[in-house]
Amino acid sequence: MGYDYDVVVVGAGPAGLAAALAIYEQGVQGAHSILIIERDRELGGILQQCIHNGFGLQYFKEELSGPEYALRFINKINEYGIEYKLNTMVIDITADKRVIAVNKENGMLEIQAKAVVLCMGCRERSRGAINIPGTRPAGIFTAGTAQRFVNMEGYMPGKEIVILGSGDIGLIMARRLTLEGASVKTVVEILPYSSGLTRNIVQCLQDYDIPLYLNHTVTQIYGKERVTGITFAKVDENRKPILNTEKLIPCDTLLLSVGLIPENELSKKANLEMSPVTGGPVVNEIMESSVEGIFTCGNVVHVHDLVDNVTKESELAGRSLVRYLLEQIKPTTQNIKVVNGDGVAYVVPQMIHPENMEEEITLYLRVKNVYQNAALTVRTGSQVLQSNKKRIMAPGEMQMIILKRDQLLINKDLNDVTIEVVKAGEQK
């Protein structure tokens, strides 16, 4: 079989750029070595519209805006001469790593690669996904759409704003719209806790006296041509609105910040095994999917809260892919399944082969509830391999556990490890 490129990277957001650079820096260089395919008009992905600061604190040890963070990687892509195609949509990927794409210049492209990295990111849940009753007027936007309008296109979505959902983008837009002169009436969250970072609750809501209603949801949207108002109500333990708790708020705009979904139509076309919890592909310790030679990283695997972690995960995928090309991936004899224990929603990666992992591995996970003075414990059977005490854990904040390769190799009969929350008072 002839190959058009050694590697095709699908997506040029933070994950795709970091993976491509790692692949190049590991020696995959020269003509027809790496091709990045991006459907948007520029490199950088979602970072280009995130003009607020707070990026790079972990990776670069300094505070950057989204475009500044992206530019560090874009400059290297151009310096290295890594090929990329913009305004190009990948429409199919096969299990044998044949990539079908289309654009205006070339028409349909059919590219055969030795290996593929999927970095398509995620998308926002829309009104249709949450079934809010009411009319269908203008003035209802996802928070990310409003962010692009304000920061890149120069349009204000409205003047009197209500935000449904306390995801990070919604919180950041509450501050952004306030600074642009809009009145953000309130943020309404159906859960008993915020789904965003604590720092964003403080810096974007509390600093601007914007109220946050937990255990509430929007129950009705009013308006014919344009939104004129909404009602919201308290919800019970089953997240059902409670009668006679409704409040009416006049407004002209409703922003939705109700969750992100990994963009995985292409992953499914390539027949990757998918996780029903994360919505992304199941991956192992080197970020390889269930299909040999197809690697995946970033928000397409699971939704991160920090781009710094996306970068680190994607660099691992890039380094691992080069090992795959060099046939350095060993046959596996020990398959360790990572199990979500009590209080843990999911863990990535879901499978570990100690023979092929680097000296240490970072497990990314989210807890199911808010826990104070609890511990994250790694155990196999009754044996505790590691216990990490945490002052506070919340679903909106990604948790990380680092495991050493030697910890897993020491027990050849190890078949699974369980990550669980041990509450205060239950710790031994």
Secondary structure by P-SEA (a helix, b strand, c coil): ccccccbbbccccaaaaaaaaaaaaacccccccbbbbbcccccccccccccccccccccccccccaaaaaaaaaaaaaaaccccccccccccccccbbbbbccccccbbbbbbcbbbbcbbbbbbcccccccccccccccccaaaaaaaccccccccccbbbbccccaaaaaaaaaaaaacccccbbbbccccccccaaaaaaccccccbbbbcccccccccccccccbbbbbbbccccccccccbbbbbccbbbbccccccccaaaaaaccccccccccccccccccccccccccccccccccccaaaaaaaaaaaaaaaaaaaacccccccbbbbbbbcccccccccccccccccccbbbbbbccccccccccccccccccccbbbbbccccccbbbbbbbbcccccccccccbbbbbbbcccccc
